[in-house]
Amino acid sequence: MYKRRKRKGQAIVEFAMVFPFFLLIVVGGIIDFGFAFYNYQTLQQIANDTAQWAAESLKDDTDITAITEYANSQRPSWWTGAFTVNTPIWTDLTTSGRLINISVSYTSPAYTPFYQTMFSAATGNNGIQLATTASYKRLTQLKRY
């Protein structure tokens, strides 16, 4: 009869070898995607505020520079990735008023080396590309008698 060799401790050694990589992936993912989610919420607020400002305060609808400057002034100082304000689109509504669409994008950097490498290999950029759009309606002035 063959005696079976006992392998006491083998599982714990294998677990000790694999666990740091597992921890890196899970914790790194929580950190990177948590920051990306926070940056997306901030980006959406910038788009909302810029669209509202343009609809309510802008005198000349063709002044794209003022819209871009306003959006850039709302950008947090700690953002290091590429921040882009696309050309706003004004649409005349059939009822009354005009609608402005503001599109902004930001590349949220990855902070953990694992995800930096993964994003760099997959997209050529070591961050998460975020983009959002906001619309706001400018009411036409009503005539007062």
C-alpha positions as CSV (number, residue, x, y, z in Angstrom):
1,M,0.0,0.0,0.0
2,Y,1.1,3.5,-0.8
3,K,1.2,6.0,2.0
4,R,-0.2,9.4,1.2
5,R,2.1,12.2,1.9
6,K,0.8,14.8,4.3
7,R,0.8,18.4,3.1
8,K,0.2,20.3,6.2
9,G,0.6,24.0,5.7
10,Q,0.7,24.0,1.9
11,A,-2.6,25.9,1.5
12,I,-1.5,28.7,3.9
13,V,1.8,29.1,2.1
14,E,0.1,29.4,-1.2
15,F,-2.4,31.8,0.3
16,A,0.5,33.9,1.7
17,M,2.0,34.1,-1.8
18,V,-1.2,35.0,-3.6
19,F,-2.8,37.3,-1.1
20,P,-0.6,40.4,-1.6
21,F,-1.5,40.4,-5.3
22,F,-5.2,39.9,-4.6
23,L,-5.0,42.8,-2.0
24,L,-3.3,45.0,-4.5
25,I,-6.0,44.5,-7.1
26,V,-9.0,44.8,-4.8
27,V,-7.7,47.8,-2.7
28,G,-6.1,49.5,-5.7
29,G,-9.4,49.2,-7.6
30,I,-11.4,50.6,-4.7
31,I,-9.0,53.6,-4.5
32,D,-8.7,54.3,-8.2
33,F,-12.4,53.8,-9.1
34,G,-13.4,55.7,-5.9
35,F,-11.4,58.7,-7.1
36,A,-12.7,58.3,-10.6
37,F,-16.3,58.3,-9.3
38,Y,-15.6,61.4,-7.2
39,N,-14.0,63.2,-10.2
40,Y,-17.0,62.3,-12.3
41,Q,-19.4,63.8,-9.8
42,T,-17.2,67.0,-9.8
43,L,-17.1,67.0,-13.6
44,Q,-20.9,66.8,-13.8
45,Q,-21.2,69.7,-11.3
46,I,-18.8,71.8,-13.4
47,A,-20.9,71.1,-16.6
48,N,-24.2,71.9,-14.7
49,D,-22.8,75.2,-13.3
50,T,-21.3,76.2,-16.6
51,A,-24.5,75.6,-18.5
52,Q,-26.5,77.5,-16.0
53,W,-24.1,80.4,-15.9
54,A,-24.0,80.6,-19.8
55,A,-27.8,80.5,-20.0
56,E,-28.5,83.1,-17.3
57,S,-25.5,85.4,-17.4
58,L,-23.9,85.3,-20.9
59,K,-24.9,88.3,-23.1
60,D,-23.4,87.0,-26.3
61,D,-24.2,83.4,-27.3
62,T,-21.2,83.2,-29.6
63,D,-18.7,84.0,-26.8
64,I,-17.2,80.5,-26.5
65,T,-14.1,81.9,-24.8
66,A,-16.1,83.2,-21.8
67,I,-17.8,79.8,-21.4
68,T,-14.4,78.0,-21.6
69,E,-12.9,80.4,-19.0
70,Y,-15.8,80.0,-16.7
71,A,-15.6,76.2,-16.8
72,N,-11.8,76.3,-16.3
73,S,-12.3,78.5,-13.3
74,Q,-14.5,75.9,-11.7
75,R,-11.9,73.1,-12.2
76,P,-10.4,71.9,-8.9
77,S,-6.7,72.9,-8.5
78,W,-5.6,69.4,-7.7
79,W,-6.8,68.0,-11.1
80,T,-3.7,67.0,-13.0
81,G,-5.3,65.2,-15.9
82,A,-6.4,66.6,-19.3
83,F,-9.5,68.8,-18.8
84,T,-11.4,69.8,-22.0
85,V,-14.4,72.0,-22.6
86,N,-16.0,71.2,-26.0
87,T,-17.7,73.8,-28.1
88,P,-21.1,74.6,-26.6
89,I,-24.2,74.0,-28.8
90,W,-27.1,76.4,-28.7
91,T,-30.5,75.0,-29.9
92,D,-33.6,77.2,-30.6
93,L,-36.6,75.6,-29.0
94,T,-40.0,75.5,-30.7
95,T,-41.7,76.8,-27.6
96,S,-39.8,79.6,-26.1
97,G,-36.1,80.1,-25.3
98,R,-32.9,78.5,-26.2
99,L,-31.1,75.4,-24.9
100,I,-27.4,75.3,-24.3
101,N,-25.5,72.0,-24.2
102,I,-22.1,71.9,-22.5
103,S,-19.8,68.9,-22.8
104,V,-16.7,68.5,-20.7
105,S,-14.2,65.7,-20.3
106,Y,-11.4,64.9,-17.9
107,T,-8.8,62.1,-17.6
108,S,-8.9,60.9,-14.0
109,P,-5.4,59.6,-13.2
110,A,-4.9,56.1,-11.8
111,Y,-3.0,56.2,-8.5
112,T,-2.0,52.5,-8.1
113,P,0.8,51.1,-10.3
114,F,-1.2,48.0,-11.2
115,Y,-4.0,50.1,-12.7
116,Q,-1.7,52.6,-14.3
117,T,0.0,49.8,-16.1
118,M,-3.3,48.2,-17.1
119,F,-4.8,51.4,-18.4
120,S,-1.6,52.3,-20.2
121,A,-1.5,49.0,-22.0
122,A,-5.2,49.0,-22.9
123,T,-5.8,52.6,-23.9
124,G,-2.3,54.2,-24.1
125,N,-3.3,56.6,-21.3
126,N,-2.7,55.8,-17.6
127,G,-6.0,57.2,-16.5
128,I,-9.8,56.8,-16.7
129,Q,-11.4,59.0,-19.4
130,L,-14.5,60.7,-18.0
131,A,-17.0,62.8,-20.0
132,T,-20.4,64.4,-19.3
133,T,-22.9,66.8,-20.8
134,A,-25.3,69.3,-19.2
135,S,-28.2,71.3,-20.7
136,Y,-29.8,74.4,-19.5
137,K,-32.7,76.4,-20.9
138,R,-32.5,80.2,-21.4
139,L,-35.9,81.7,-21.3
140,T,-36.7,84.5,-23.7
141,Q,-37.5,87.8,-22.2
142,L,-41.2,88.5,-21.8
143,K,-42.4,91.9,-22.9
144,R,-43.8,93.9,-20.1
145,Y,-46.5,96.5,-20.8
